[in-house]
Amino acid sequence: QEKISVQSDQRAATVKVVVATTVMLSFISFWRAAAIVLSDLASSAYYVGGIAETAVGKSAPWFILAIMLFSYAVRAIYIESCSMFVRGGVYKVVHEALGGTLAKFSVSALMFDYVLTGPISAVSAGLYLGGLVNEIGQYEHIASLKVYPPYFAAGFAVIVTLYFWRKNIIGMHESSEKALRIMQITTVMVVILIVWCLVTVFRNGYQPVPFPTLKTMHFSGESLGWLKGTIAPSITAIAIMIGLGHSLLAMSGEESLAQVNREIAHPKLKNLERAGFVIFVYSMVFTSLVSFFAVMLIPDSVRPQYLDNLIGGLSMYLIGPLPLRLLFHGFVVLVGTLILSGAVNTAIIGSNGVLNRVAEDGVLPEWFRHPHHTFGTTSRLINTIVGMQLLTIAISRGDVVMLGEAYAFGVVWSFAMKALSVLMLRYKQPGHRDWKVPLNFQIGKVEIPLGLMMITVALFALAVINVLTKKTATIAGVSFTIAFFIVFELSDLANRKRKAAHGPETEKFRLDTHAEVTKESVHVRPGNLLVAVRNPNRMQHLERILRKTDTRKMDIVVVSVRTLKAGAGEGGLEPDQMFADAETQVFSKVVNLAEKAGKHVELMVVAGTDPYDAV
């Protein structure tokens, strides 16, 4: 290829082109997006059945099924918000609808969810692995092969968290590849498990799963919280709500769908819908069926000892020879270790996305968004998140029930505030939506979003019942939320002067300087499109190019010319002079347009006295 020169100065230190990169422009398929979210949503099948049964008794699978069906409605809220805002997570939507204060409260509750998501998943994986080690030792009569499951699980959780910390430092594409492989292996296990359970049911029969009534629901003392000793649990409607509240963590992970939306490739909205449907079907079939089969096949007398290890226990009560069941039990534990570890990855991705939205709004110091010197990721935010997760693992010491109860607090309140905000935006910003939550009726000029209203009321009802029935979760969740809110508020106050002086936050770029412009230095294939930009408010030509170009076949290079005075030597410019505030503003707008389109672009700055000659 012919090399293009924009400066004749032959000094070795001459900088002729600056290539800007950002991890924000790494787009993934809807399969990878679904895999990231499913690593959290589907992984709850490994622990939610045991936690729910501990709280409400044998009728727990019905509540889990109801929550999984309800998750389809919650998913619809996230799709509508993402159709409005590419970065349509809780913070952005609540900020637009209800203001900055409630947005900071909502994201504080959500961070409590994310800080617990990783630990509960990794600890659950460690409990499965520790249980398998002990069963092998017992089967082989090896007395030394025995571990104390909670401490073993805590140690394992630390190792897994550190592994995915490193993968997220490298970047989204790397971590999404791991999530996809994990879900492919998990699918093999799920199919074998369901088929084997069905064969066992038809051959050996099953224990019926009692439908939830006041007679069949048996609440533990801890599961009633402040309602213990009151008349409330004897009221059918309230008893049903208590059961649903204790099964709610089966729906965790929906917020990650909004955080990963900006990374989804073109066509973005269609791929978001596809990812959402895959997530719903997969998690509903896996999570609800596992909880039903566990009650149907594991005898009541022994099931309590498997509540921390439900699928492992289920594998031991299938038909077939013991060695074959032990072998499958090992496979179940291996897959569980993988998918639950993948949920750690999802928690880091989601919380990093949430804190990036907060930082972009100027609430957090700019220091947090400084890109990693090699990979361009927001490593300082990732380090903060992982540090809090490791502290949570140490405090819990492997107690998965304690983690699960506390975890539901952040889940339900972030969902409720998100739903209320999307509802408010129907009236504050009544314009066109590319996608809406169904069940909308028109009375004159007024739209009645009945579906959205029903979902919002249901979520707030679940949030209130959770507060009343979960003492530990409420105390811990409120304390964490208030502490995080105070940190956000103080940081926001400290940054207001800087925000007023410098304007809105911009993207952070990693700069790569080159002496010559070549396709290798700009990372493009021959036959690419060159799009010149300068004014961040005049990008219609780039929007048109993004809309029409198939970037799988042709690369797009967006170039900005750093104009110099006549007679000035371009070679004398430093990289930060080539890529100054004006270029940062322009390319931040370019990144936003590329994210909205779901198409990758390369970013480049060249210097010249005449923009046309430079191009």
Phi and psi in degrees as a GROMACS rama.xvg file:
@    title "Ramachandran Plot"
@    xaxis  label "Phi"
@    yaxis  label "Psi"
@TYPE xy
-71.2968  134.191  GLU-2
-88.0116  135.925  LYS-3
-100.873  125.893  ILE-4
-108.909  133.459  SER-5
-113.936  7.93237  VAL-6
-158.635  127.982  GLN-7
-85.8469  -9.78862  SER-8
-59.7565  127.548  ASP-9
-97.7279  8.5181  GLN-10
-63.458  142.996  ARG-11
-63.0695  -30.5431  ALA-12
-84.4001  1.03032  ALA-13
-60.6506  131.633  THR-14
-106.429  112.126  VAL-15
-100.309  -23.147  LYS-16
-149.142  141.191  VAL-17
-116.021  120.205  VAL-18
-98.0104  122.787  VAL-19
-100.051  133.916  ALA-20
-128.458  151.304  THR-21
-147.926  140.648  THR-22
-66.0071  -15.8125  VAL-23
-65.1107  -15.5704  MET-24
-103.069  24.8299  LEU-25
-100.345  105.05  SER-26
-99.2433  148.177  PHE-27
-127.859  159.832  ILE-28
-73.8113  165.545  SER-29
-68.1482  -25.2568  PHE-30
-64.8579  -42.7468  TRP-31
-67.6089  -40.2883  ARG-32
-61.1263  -45.0512  ALA-33
-62.2509  -39.5771  ALA-34
-63.3032  -39.6478  ALA-35
-62.5827  -47.3707  ILE-36
-69.8381  -39.8855  VAL-37
-65.6892  -26.6155  LEU-38
-58.0919  -28.0318  SER-39
-92.3664  -55.0119  ASP-40
-60.5557  -51.5574  LEU-41
-72.8194  -27.6135  ALA-42
-65.6265  -22.6596  SER-43
-64.4024  -16.6424  SER-44
-59.6518  -25.1756  ALA-45
-76.6202  -20.5626  TYR-46
-133.777  -20.0583  TYR-47
-67.6469  -34.3732  VAL-48
-60.7827  -44.6057  GLY-49
-66.6693  -42.2334  GLY-50
-65.4198  -43.6902  ILE-51
-66.4294  -41.3992  ALA-52
-67.4549  -36.1057  GLU-53
-58.5722  -35.295  THR-54
-83.6983  -41.3263  ALA-55
-122.831  -7.10867  VAL-56
96.12  -163.574  GLY-57
-66.3096  -18.2352  LYS-58
-80.771  3.56031  SER-59
-52.8933  -39.7997  ALA-60
-56.4644  -32.3875  PRO-61
-65.5351  -38.8472  TRP-62
-67.6848  -39.0729  PHE-63
-64.4316  -41.881  ILE-64
-60.5389  -43.6818  LEU-65
-61.7371  -41.5639  ALA-66
-65.9663  -39.1599  ILE-67
-66.4681  -36.7346  MET-68
-67.4621  -39.4835  LEU-69
-65.2782  -28.4754  PHE-70
-60.8174  -25.5165  SER-71
-65.189  -37.3923  TYR-72
-69.5281  -41.2406  ALA-73
-64.7109  -39.098  VAL-74
-58.6378  -36.5964  ARG-75
-61.9495  -37.0421  ALA-76
-62.4249  -41.6033  ILE-77
-68.0856  -35.9329  TYR-78
-66.9171  -41.2037  ILE-79
-62.8757  -43.9657  GLU-80
-65.3652  -37.5469  SER-81
-72.4275  -24.7527  CYS-82
-72.3126  -21.505  SER-83
-89.6179  -41.701  MET-84
-130.113  127.367  PHE-85
-59.6492  -41.3784  VAL-86
-99.114  69.456  ARG-87
-96.0606  38.8691  GLY-88
-75.6565  -176.065  GLY-89
-56.3918  -46.3774  VAL-90
-60.593  -49.3489  TYR-91
-61.9658  -46.4665  LYS-92
-69.6359  -45.4222  VAL-93
-65.649  -37.3433  VAL-94
-61.9431  -44.1684  HIS-95
-66.6465  -36.5997  GLU-96
-90.2874  -42.4976  ALA-97
-120.366  -3.84996  LEU-98
99.9789  169.754  GLY-99
-66.938  -35.847  GLY-100
-65.0945  -49.8135  THR-101
-68.2763  -29.3131  LEU-102
-64.2324  -41.7133  ALA-103
-67.8784  -35.6215  LYS-104
-64.8787  -45  PHE-105
-63.0795  -43.761  SER-106
-72.633  -25.5712  VAL-107
-66.8788  -43.6041  SER-108
-64.3193  -39.5471  ALA-109
-65.3788  -37.5909  LEU-110
-65.0952  -30.9936  MET-111
-61.968  -41.116  PHE-112
-59.194  -51.3987  ASP-113
-68.5236  -35.5881  TYR-114
-65.3735  -28.5238  VAL-115
-91.0854  -25.4049  LEU-116
-56.9297  -50.7444  THR-117
-60.7237  -52.3543  GLY-118
-60.166  -43.6361  PRO-119
-64.5417  -36.9221  ILE-120
-71.3579  -46.1659  SER-121
-67.6372  -38.9071  ALA-122
-65.6934  -41.4666  VAL-123
-60.9176  -40.9522  SER-124
-61.4107  -42.2177  ALA-125
-64.9278  -34.4877  GLY-126
-66.874  -40.2347  LEU-127
-62.761  -44.4138  TYR-128
-67.0331  -42.6666  LEU-129
-63.8568  -38.3859  GLY-130
-62.6544  -39.9529  GLY-131
-65.9467  -42.4404  LEU-132
-58.3633  -45.5098  VAL-133
-65.4381  -38.3728  ASN-134
-69.327  -37.7176  GLU-135
-64.0383  -43.5715  ILE-136
-60.7674  -39.347  GLY-137
-70.0362  -42.6005  GLN-138
-67.0587  -39.0491  TYR-139
-90.9743  0.0310891  GLU-140
58.8758  44.0202  HIS-141
-106.484  101.148  ILE-142
-63.0035  -32.1697  ALA-143
-75.2159  -17.4659  SER-144
-87.398  74.6465  LEU-145
-148.625  133.486  LYS-146
-125.777  159.15  VAL-147
-90.4399  106.257  TYR-148
-50.5993  -47.2925  PRO-149
-59.7833  -45.6189  PRO-150
-70.817  -38.4132  TYR-151
-59.9006  -42.9241  PHE-152
-64.3876  -40.5253  ALA-153
-63.8557  -43.2099  ALA-154
-63.0992  -43.349  GLY-155
-62.428  -40.6648  PHE-156
-60.6431  -38.0211  ALA-157
-62.9176  -43.6481  VAL-158
-63.7773  -45.6317  ILE-159
-63.0606  -43.4419  VAL-160
-61.4484  -41.9039  THR-161
-66.531  -35.2882  LEU-162
-63.2181  -48.9479  TYR-163
-75.5943  -21.7662  PHE-164
-58.7714  -44.5339  TRP-165
-66.1673  -41.7371  ARG-166
-64.4547  -35.5164  LYS-167
-76.8013  -27.0483  ASN-168
-63.2097  -36.5454  ILE-169
-69.0248  -41.5882  ILE-170
142.546  169.583  GLY-171
-62.1899  -43.5179  MET-172
-60.7351  -40.4614  HIS-173
-64.4423  -46.036  GLU-174
-72.5688  -33.3583  SER-175
-69.2209  -32.1154  SER-176
-62.1658  -43.185  GLU-177
-64.2305  -41.8016  LYS-178
-62.2013  -40.9756  ALA-179
-64.1068  -43.9102  LEU-180
-63.7014  -39.8481  ARG-181
-61.5903  -43.9407  ILE-182
-70.1342  -30.9525  MET-183
-64.2539  -44.4858  GLN-184
-67.133  -39.5388  ILE-185
-61.3383  -39.6201  THR-186
-60.4465  -39.1591  THR-187
-60.5099  -46.1851  VAL-188
-63.601  -42.3537  MET-189
-61.2898  -44.959  VAL-190
-62.3444  -46.5918  VAL-191
-61.7597  -43.8812  ILE-192
-62.3461  -47.6108  LEU-193
-64.4071  -45.4742  ILE-194
-63.242  -44.1755  VAL-195
-65.1703  -40.3843  TRP-196
-63.6779  -42.3393  CYS-197
-63.4273  -42.3289  LEU-198
-61.7879  -41.9562  VAL-199
-63.1516  -41.8978  THR-200
-61.2612  -45.5963  VAL-201
-69.7705  -30.6249  PHE-202
-84.8737  -44.1297  ARG-203
-108.869  -4.8386  ASN-204
80.3814  -173.772  GLY-205
-156.343  162.084  TYR-206
-88.4049  132.526  GLN-207
-67.2629  148.084  PRO-208
-95.1459  111.92  VAL-209
-63.7252  134.248  PRO-210
-69.3029  140.747  PHE-211
-66.1388  116.46  PRO-212
-136.875  174.177  THR-213
-61.6131  -28.3159  LEU-214
-78.5838  -32.9704  LYS-215
-93.0529  -15.9537  THR-216
-86.2254  128.432  MET-217
-126.471  99.1345  HIS-218
-81.9089  136.049  PHE-219
-77.0216  162.229  SER-220
-59.4302  -40.4307  GLY-221
-68.2451  -29.1767  GLU-222
-75.3065  -12.188  SER-223
-95.3598  -19.2713  LEU-224
55.4671  -127.528  GLY-225
-74.5069  -8.51275  TRP-226
-86.7279  -5.27129  LEU-227
-63.1412  131.052  LYS-228
86.3223  0.286493  GLY-229
-102.643  174.384  THR-230
-80.5869  -13.3427  ILE-231
-55.4369  -46.4634  ALA-232
-64.4213  -16.2903  PRO-233
-85.7964  -2.84887  SER-234
-92.004  122.89  ILE-235
-53.7989  -48.6841  THR-236
-60.6447  -42.0691  ALA-237
-69.391  -39.3853  ILE-238
-60.9982  -41.2576  ALA-239
-63.0671  -42.3549  ILE-240
-64.2769  -36.4373  MET-241
-63.1736  -44.1401  ILE-242
-61.8634  -42.4178  GLY-243
-65.2997  -38.8789  LEU-244
-61.6146  -37.293  GLY-245
-79.8897  -7.39202  HIS-246
-107.098  1.0078  SER-247
-63.2225  -30.6026  LEU-248
-67.1653  -7.51237  LEU-249
-64.6323  -17.8472  ALA-250
-102.791  5.83128  MET-251
-63.3717  153.701  SER-252
107.537  -11.6355  GLY-253
-62.2135  -35.7748  GLU-254
-61.2772  -30.3871  GLU-255
-63.4064  -25.7618  SER-256
-62.5447  -40.9281  LEU-257
-69.3464  -38.1608  ALA-258
-69.2256  -33.1734  GLN-259
-87.0409  -9.42669  VAL-260
-57.1213  -41.2115  ASN-261
-65.4806  -17.8316  ARG-262
-92.7488  -5.97879  GLU-263
-76.2884  136.293  ILE-264
-76.7084  167.296  ALA-265
-63.9005  142.586  HIS-266
-77.3882  119.176  PRO-267
-60.9115  -53.6059  LYS-268
-65.4761  -41.9897  LEU-269
-63.534  -42.6563  LYS-270
-68.0983  -32.075  ASN-271
-64.4537  -43.526  LEU-272
-62.2887  -42.6425  GLU-273
-61.4933  -45.8551  ARG-274
-60.5768  -43.4547  ALA-275
-61.3449  -39.8003  GLY-276
-68.6076  -43.506  PHE-277
-59.4588  -44.1621  VAL-278
-60.884  -45.4845  ILE-279
-63.3168  -51.4719  PHE-280
-62.7132  -47.0708  VAL-281
-62.4281  -50.6196  TYR-282
-68.1626  -36.4841  SER-283
-65.675  -46.7434  MET-284
-63.9814  -48.8516  VAL-285
-67.6957  -55.6391  PHE-286
-66.1654  -47.1395  THR-287
-71.328  -41.0756  SER-288
-65.2277  -39.0795  LEU-289
-59.9975  -44.4003  VAL-290
-66.0922  -37.193  SER-291
-67.1217  -48.749  PHE-292
-61.5828  -35.0218  PHE-293
-62.3005  -44.2439  ALA-294
-71.1693  -35.4406  VAL-295
-71.7447  -32.8941  MET-296
-111.17  -28.5161  LEU-297
-87.4968  124.065  ILE-298
-56.7679  143.995  PRO-299
-57.1945  -32.5081  ASP-300
-68.4423  -27.2877  SER-301
-111.973  -12.806  VAL-302
-59.9573  -36.1937  ARG-303
-55.4038  -31.7378  PRO-304
-75.3171  -10.2998  GLN-305
-106.726  7.04584  TYR-306
-64.5398  -24.3586  LEU-307
-88.2555  -3.55433  ASP-308
-149.167  51.2435  ASN-309
-65.4948  -46.1499  LEU-310
-70.7175  -34.5314  ILE-311
-61.1424  -43.4457  GLY-312
-64.65  -38.9246  GLY-313
-60.8393  -39.916  LEU-314
-64.1276  -25.2241  SER-315
-83.4258  -8.90419  MET-316
-115.555  23.0987  TYR-317
-86.7981  161.537  LEU-318
-72.9478  156.023  ILE-319
121.021  166.985  GLY-320
-65.307  149.736  PRO-321
-58.1206  -44.154  LEU-322
-58.854  -37.774  PRO-323
-68.2561  -39.2932  LEU-324
-66.9036  -38.5047  ARG-325
-64.3467  -39.1384  LEU-326
-62.8916  -44.1085  LEU-327
-67.7845  -36.1947  PHE-328
-58.3715  -41.253  HIS-329
-62.3839  -40.1208  GLY-330
-65.6819  -42.1845  PHE-331
-59.0539  -44.786  VAL-332
-66.4634  -40.4292  VAL-333
-59.7968  -48.2938  LEU-334
-65.3223  -41.8309  VAL-335
-60.7822  -40.9215  GLY-336
-61.0207  -39.4869  THR-337
-69.2934  -50.6783  LEU-338
-70.8952  -37.8448  ILE-339
-68.4073  -33.8048  LEU-340
-67.4022  -36.0501  SER-341
-61.9755  -30.6876  GLY-342
-65.3453  -29.2866  ALA-343
-62.4252  -43.4873  VAL-344
-59.2267  -45.8946  ASN-345
-61.7969  -40.8436  THR-346
-62.3801  -40.2242  ALA-347
-68.9563  -43.1051  ILE-348
-60.4522  -48.4796  ILE-349
-64.7928  -47.1234  GLY-350
-68.5324  -33.7328  SER-351
-63.0892  -41.9709  ASN-352
-63.5356  -43.6922  GLY-353
-61.3782  -48.9443  VAL-354
-68.4812  -28.0701  LEU-355
-63.9162  -39.7695  ASN-356
-63.5855  -40.7912  ARG-357
-65.3163  -43.019  VAL-358
-66.988  -38.0462  ALA-359
-61.3303  -29.9237  GLU-360
-81.5887  1.2762  ASP-361
83.1723  9.87977  GLY-362
-75.289  -40.961  VAL-363
-94.4565  152.377  LEU-364
-57.5248  147.765  PRO-365
-60.8065  -24.5055  GLU-366
-54.2118  -36.2396  TRP-367
-65.3508  -27.4084  PHE-368
-93.4005  3.41293  ARG-369
-62.8003  125.087  HIS-370
-70.7059  149.828  PRO-371
-59.5565  138.419  HIS-372
-64.0272  -24.109  HIS-373
-104.787  -45.4496  THR-374
-102.927  -11.9968  PHE-375
76.6782  6.14141  GLY-376
-84.4846  162.063  THR-377
-82.1529  73.1266  THR-378
-66.1875  -28.9593  SER-379
-70.2234  -36.0233  ARG-380
-66.6233  -43.5349  LEU-381
-61.0705  -42.3961  ILE-382
-60.4986  -40.814  ASN-383
-63.5849  -45.7652  THR-384
-62.2067  -49.5303  ILE-385
-64.1573  -36.2589  VAL-386
-59.5021  -43.1918  GLY-387
-67.736  -36.0812  MET-388
-66.2191  -41.6947  GLN-389
-64.0094  -37.7208  LEU-390
-64.7766  -40.0819  LEU-391
-62.9675  -41.5214  THR-392
-60.9465  -43.3457  ILE-393
-64.671  -39.8616  ALA-394
-68.2634  -40.7226  ILE-395
-71.9683  -29.219  SER-396
52.1868  37.3428  ARG-397
84.3052  14.2261  GLY-398
-87.7425  97.9319  ASP-399
-72.7351  -31.1157  VAL-400
-66.3876  -43.2636  VAL-401
-61.0429  -44.0965  MET-402
-62.6526  -43.0703  LEU-403
-64.2718  -41.4151  GLY-404
-65.1312  -43.1913  GLU-405
-68.9198  -33.6558  ALA-406
-59.8284  -39.4497  TYR-407
-63.7833  -23.9033  ALA-408
-59.4513  -53.2131  PHE-409
-66.0009  -35.2373  GLY-410
-59.3115  -55.258  VAL-411
-71.3627  -37.9747  VAL-412
-71.8858  -35.6068  TRP-413
-66.7624  -39.5525  SER-414
-62.2681  -45.4885  PHE-415
-63.8835  -44.6397  ALA-416
-66.8671  -34.8694  MET-417
-64.1115  -46.9264  LYS-418
-62.232  -44.1204  ALA-419
-61.0782  -39.6903  LEU-420
-67.7987  -43.5814  SER-421
-62.1844  -37.7243  VAL-422
-64.1504  -45.2888  LEU-423
-62.9141  -36.4112  MET-424
-68.5746  -22.3054  LEU-425
-59.4314  -28.4985  ARG-426
-103.307  -32.1423  TYR-427
-76.5731  -35.9938  LYS-428
-128.785  76.6083  GLN-429
-79.6535  15.0439  PRO-430
-70.4154  -167.146  GLY-431
-64.9302  140.565  HIS-432
-120.07  135.549  ARG-433
-71.0631  -21.6227  ASP-434
-153.354  139.952  TRP-435
-131.785  148.995  LYS-436
-60.3025  131.342  VAL-437
-63.3026  176.961  PRO-438
68.0781  65.0796  LEU-439
-117.5  132.863  ASN-440
-124.269  145.218  PHE-441
-108.306  122.737  GLN-442
-118.335  101.111  ILE-443
67.1007  -122.529  GLY-444
-98.2083  1.29252  LYS-445
-99.4835  129.007  VAL-446
-91.4933  133.946  GLU-447
-109.172  100.615  ILE-448
-81.2059  75.6221  PRO-449
-59.9358  -44.3905  LEU-450
-59.2465  -44.9697  GLY-451
-65.826  -38.6896  LEU-452
-64.1224  -44.2651  MET-453
-62.7666  -42.1819  MET-454
-64.5653  -42.0417  ILE-455
-62.6926  -46.0413  THR-456
-61.5818  -43.3494  VAL-457
-62.4492  -41.4942  ALA-458
-67.3288  -40.8423  LEU-459
-68.4164  -34.1886  PHE-460
-63.7521  -42.6351  ALA-461
-65.7563  -36.4872  LEU-462
-64.6254  -43.0447  ALA-463
-66.2048  -44.2055  VAL-464
-65.2233  -33.2089  ILE-465
-65.6277  -39.3904  ASN-466
-61.8891  -40.2263  VAL-467
-76.4515  -26.6646  LEU-468
-105.582  -7.77839  THR-469
-124.251  88.699  LYS-470
-60.6323  -54.8187  LYS-471
-60.94  -44.6736  THR-472
-63.2766  -42.4504  ALA-473
-66.7668  -45.7404  THR-474
-63.3504  -47.8528  ILE-475
-65.9282  -44.3478  ALA-476
-65.7938  -44.6393  GLY-477
-64.7528  -41.866  VAL-478
-61.9356  -47.0486  SER-479
-63.3681  -44.9557  PHE-480
-62.4345  -43.8262  THR-481
-63.9097  -42.7472  ILE-482
-62.2112  -45.9567  ALA-483
-65.5099  -39.9648  PHE-484
-61.0393  -42.8903  PHE-485
-61.9857  -41.9007  ILE-486
-61.479  -46.2322  VAL-487
-61.2782  -44.4209  PHE-488
-65.3742  -46.0971  GLU-489
-63.9306  -40.7848  LEU-490
-63.7165  -40.586  SER-491
-63.701  -43.4581  ASP-492
-61.7169  -41.3929  LEU-493
-68.053  -27.964  ALA-494
-93.6077  -5.70236  ASN-495
-62.1442  -40.3454  ARG-496
-63.2637  -41.9819  LYS-497
-64.8351  -40.3274  ARG-498
-63.3725  -39.9466  LYS-499
-65.4388  -35.2645  ALA-500
-78.0318  -36.6955  ALA-501
-106.963  -5.38624  HIS-502
80.5075  -167.811  GLY-503
-64.4191  153.606  PRO-504
-65.8948  148.087  GLU-505
-119.487  170.74  THR-506
-65.46  157.673  GLU-507
-106.133  131.25  LYS-508
-119.144  147.01  PHE-509
-99.0603  129.033  ARG-510
-103.68  136.884  LEU-511
-127.581  115.338  ASP-512
-95.7624  146.465  THR-513
-139.302  151.399  HIS-514
-82.1767  -21.6641  ALA-515
-140.728  156.488  GLU-516
-92.9356  114.186  VAL-517
-134.752  163.897  THR-518
-64.756  -28.5878  LYS-519
-69.9519  -40.9999  GLU-520
-68.7436  -29.0808  SER-521
-97.2401  -2.98726  VAL-522
61.8207  48.2145  HIS-523
-129.242  161.255  VAL-524
-88.7046  159.09  ARG-525
-60.0987  151.778  PRO-526
80.2593  36.6875  GLY-527
-93.2205  170.806  ASN-528
-100.595  129.837  LEU-529
-104.758  122.16  LEU-530
-120.416  116.774  VAL-531
-86.8388  135.6  ALA-532
-135.017  152.35  VAL-533
-148.604  -39.876  ARG-534
-100.278  117.31  ASN-535
-64.4597  -16.1024  PRO-536
-95.1557  -0.828743  ASN-537
-128.656  83.8338  ARG-538
-123.178  19.2525  MET-539
-60.7753  -35.6927  GLN-540
-66.0765  -38.6156  HIS-541
-68.4865  -39.8121  LEU-542
-58.4627  -42.0138  GLU-543
-65.6273  -42.4657  ARG-544
-63.4958  -43.8527  ILE-545
-62.5288  -37.1046  LEU-546
-68.8365  -35.9002  ARG-547
-95.073  -20.6987  LYS-548
-92.0841  133.614  THR-549
-90.688  101.593  ASP-550
-73.0145  -5.11473  THR-551
-71.6066  -25.2707  ARG-552
-106.451  -27.4076  LYS-553
-141.641  133.045  MET-554
-84.4562  150.756  ASP-555
-113.875  126.128  ILE-556
-112.292  121.294  VAL-557
-99.91  120.542  VAL-558
-119.484  138.892  VAL-559
-121.886  138.418  SER-560
-101.313  124.005  VAL-561
-85.0977  102.466  ARG-562
-76.8013  130.942  THR-563
-112.552  159.436  LEU-564
-70.1816  150.941  LYS-565
-57.1601  132.09  ALA-566
90.7158  -9.1582  GLY-567
-75.962  148.059  ALA-568
-93.2672  117.535  GLY-569
-62.0527  -32.0017  GLU-570
-63.738  -17.735  GLY-571
-80.1172  -6.36296  GLY-572
-79.0977  139.072  LEU-573
-85.4643  160.679  GLU-574
-55.4634  -39.4004  PRO-575
-72.9273  -18.9952  ASP-576
-79.5967  -36.7711  GLN-577
-65.3639  -40.7241  MET-578
-114.372  78.7518  PHE-579
-95.9996  -166.182  ALA-580
-59.3352  -38.4049  ASP-581
-62.0536  -43.0813  ALA-582
-67.1263  -37.3217  GLU-583
-62.4839  -42.2609  THR-584
-63.4335  -44.1929  GLN-585
-63.7482  -48.5434  VAL-586
-74.428  -22.8592  PHE-587
-63.9658  -40.6989  SER-588
-66.188  -38.4054  LYS-589
-61.8393  -43.6974  VAL-590
-60.8138  -42.446  VAL-591
-61.1515  -42.7641  ASN-592
-67.7822  -40.3009  LEU-593
-65.6072  -40.3757  ALA-594
-62.439  -42.9625  GLU-595
-62.5601  -37.7537  LYS-596
-80.3765  -22.5971  ALA-597
72.8025  31.836  GLY-598
-127.749  139.508  LYS-599
-79.7365  141.137  HIS-600
-133.164  155.404  VAL-601
-101.877  144.163  GLU-602
-115.327  132.856  LEU-603
-146.448  142.106  MET-604
-123.889  131.505  VAL-605
-124.61  158.393  VAL-606
-111.083  145.545  ALA-607
-173.313  156.713  GLY-608
-80.0435  -23.6915  THR-609
-125.995  116.847  ASP-610
-57.0627  -39.0085  PRO-611
-68.3486  -40.921  TYR-612
-64.7412  -39.9517  ASP-613
-62.6974  -43.6705  ALA-614
